[in-house]
Amino acid sequence: MKETIHSYDDLLKMLDHLLKEESEFNWDNFYSDRDRKVPFFENHPDENLVEYIEKKRIKAGKALELGCGPGRNAIYMAGNGFHVDAVDQSEEGLAWAKERATEHGIQVNFIQSNIFDLGIEESAYDLVYDSGCFHHIPPHRRMGYIDLVKKALKPGGFFALTCFVLGGELGGAAITDFEVYRSRSMRGGLGFTEEKLKEIFHDLKTVEIRKMRDMEPESSQFGTSALLAALFKNETME
Ligand SMILES: C[S@@+](CC[C@H](N)C(=O)[O-])C[C@H]1O[C@@H](n2cnc3c(N)ncnc32)[C@H](O)[C@@H]1O
């Protein structure tokens, strides 16, 4: 990496690099042992996503999933009539997702990429879904993330995400954006409140923000009140 900043993109990459230097964490290693007791390792969709679709709050169409990991929500959406483009940077996570989709005879367009390097089709998606990726996005990338969501959504399209509750049981660092850079750490993922999510995604209409419902381990859906589930709508006109 050339240590000279010529552009806004160089600046973003420098900050990515500085944060990464201090971190041992790697998503490919994280997914390499599939038998670990990680709540979202089960192939069960998020309870909020199931609710949006079963209650017909969101109709089947074209969906983009950001940070799909082993694919449980992408597979659920595709099984319910969506055409799904599902993106993750982790080769290991996507290998697992593809095996699962094949086992279930389900078609998903899995894409291995950093979400910020995606060349996406503009105004093409009825739903952008993110379960647990946004809270790992460092603050300097947040504007790029918002632009990506807005660019991807059709007028009238929905954006839904689940993310750590501030200071929650599973994670959700209660630190300022500045503190991320002072300590050079995301502390395993940032925490959010309803107010903060509304502020960040103020260009979209808030439909609902609530805690996820706690689901029993034997349930066929995933849910924990340590995560917020938020649903937004793109109300811009064509
Ligand atoms: C907590 S996991 C959630 C996985 C999946 N959504 C689920 O709930 O089962 C977060 C995922 O986001 C992915 N991720 C984080 N930052 C990313 C980025 N900039 N581009 C692509 N994927 C990213 C990671 O590789 C990881 O698979």
The ligand as an SDF file (V2000), in Angstrom:
LIG
                    3D

 27 29  0  0  0  0  0  0  0  0999 V2000
  -22.3970  -11.1120   11.8430 C   0  0  0  0  0  0  0  0  0  0  0  0
  -22.0850  -11.7280   10.2400 S   0  0  0  0  0  0  0  0  0  0  0  0
  -23.7610  -11.9640    9.7020 C   0  0  0  0  0  0  0  0  0  0  0  0
  -23.8850  -12.9480    8.5650 C   0  0  0  0  0  0  0  0  0  0  0  0
  -25.3210  -13.1480    8.0510 C   0  0  0  0  0  0  0  0  0  0  0  0
  -25.9220  -11.8940    7.6490 N   0  0  0  0  0  0  0  0  0  0  0  0
  -26.1940  -13.8100    9.0880 C   0  0  0  0  0  0  0  0  0  0  0  0
  -26.8840  -13.0840    9.8140 O   0  0  0  0  0  0  0  0  0  0  0  0
  -26.1990  -15.0390    9.1630 O   0  0  0  0  0  0  0  0  0  0  0  0
  -21.5570  -10.2820    9.3430 C   0  0  0  0  0  0  0  0  0  0  0  0
  -21.1430  -10.5690    7.9050 C   0  0  0  0  0  0  0  0  0  0  0  0
  -20.8740   -9.3280    7.2490 O   0  0  0  0  0  0  0  0  0  0  0  0
  -19.7900   -9.5250    6.3500 C   0  0  0  0  0  0  0  0  0  0  0  0
  -19.1740   -8.2110    6.0890 N   0  0  0  0  0  0  0  0  0  0  0  0
  -18.7540   -7.3010    7.0080 C   0  0  0  0  0  0  0  0  0  0  0  0
  -18.2640   -6.2130    6.3720 N   0  0  0  0  0  0  0  0  0  0  0  0
  -18.3810   -6.4500    5.0370 C   0  0  0  0  0  0  0  0  0  0  0  0
  -18.0470   -5.7060    3.8670 C   0  0  0  0  0  0  0  0  0  0  0  0
  -17.4780   -4.4960    3.9430 N   0  0  0  0  0  0  0  0  0  0  0  0
  -18.3100   -6.2640    2.6500 N   0  0  0  0  0  0  0  0  0  0  0  0
  -18.8660   -7.5010    2.5600 C   0  0  0  0  0  0  0  0  0  0  0  0
  -19.2020   -8.2420    3.6320 N   0  0  0  0  0  0  0  0  0  0  0  0
  -18.9670   -7.7290    4.8530 C   0  0  0  0  0  0  0  0  0  0  0  0
  -18.8760  -10.5090    7.0720 C   0  0  0  0  0  0  0  0  0  0  0  0
  -18.0190  -11.1810    6.1710 O   0  0  0  0  0  0  0  0  0  0  0  0
  -19.8920  -11.4230    7.7590 C   0  0  0  0  0  0  0  0  0  0  0  0
  -20.1850  -12.5550    6.9860 O   0  0  0  0  0  0  0  0  0  0  0  0
  1  2  1  0
  2  3  1  0
  2 10  1  0
  3  4  1  0
  4  5  1  0
  5  6  1  0
  5  7  1  0
  7  8  2  0
  7  9  1  0
 10 11  1  0
 11 12  1  0
 11 26  1  0
 12 13  1  0
 13 14  1  0
 13 24  1  0
 14 15  1  0
 14 23  1  0
 15 16  2  0
 16 17  1  0
 17 18  1  0
 17 23  2  0
 18 19  1  0
 18 20  2  0
 20 21  1  0
 21 22  2  0
 22 23  1  0
 24 25  1  0
 24 26  1  0
 26 27  1  0
M  CHG  2   2   1   9  -1
M  END
$$$$
